[in-house]
Amino acid sequence: MNNSVTNTARLLGAGLRALLVLTLVCGVLYPLAVTGVAQALFNDKANGSEIKADGKVVGSSLIGQQGYSLDYFQPRPANGLGENSVNTQYKLILSGATNRAGDNAELIKWVREAKAEVVKDNSTADYKVKPSQVPADAVTSSGSGLDPDISPAYANLQVHRIAERNGLSVAQVQKLVDEHTEGRTLGFMGEPRVNVLELNITLKELVTKS
């Protein structure tokens, strides 16, 4: 009887020690080590790839923003985004796609209307946009609806409108686009892209100085 109790106590003690050690290693030391390495080597990415302007965080380079006026470069459409209907205390946006096939009548209607709007908004007194010039990303959302980038073609399409509305020359605005155009990752992955938030921050700075 005593041996049984003693063995049970030993097993419980060993189990408790194992639990404490694993908790310390896996629950404290490992997370601290990973966090430390991330902060030391990948500080920007570890903190959400924040973008700052005027000394404060205005967004992330990984998440697109909506609601820009026509004085600024426009992002991709955000069709597919949903509203948080579960916890209404917070105004959260749920990412997602439209999940509509390419031959879906409603999607085709959206694209046609979006293309007409892009042509209208970006045509100026000196520059008329043709429907054939409108790239796909100007009229379709990404899979998440939160794509922070647009194609160089869509950015270039907006140059004349931006110049006219902000009293800048086309050359000045085109230079901004060229400076913010990123190539393919590692030279072969993905497509060339322009981050809309970063571009608009620089545009605002240029307008302020002009």
Disulfide bonds with the S-S distance in Angstrom:
none
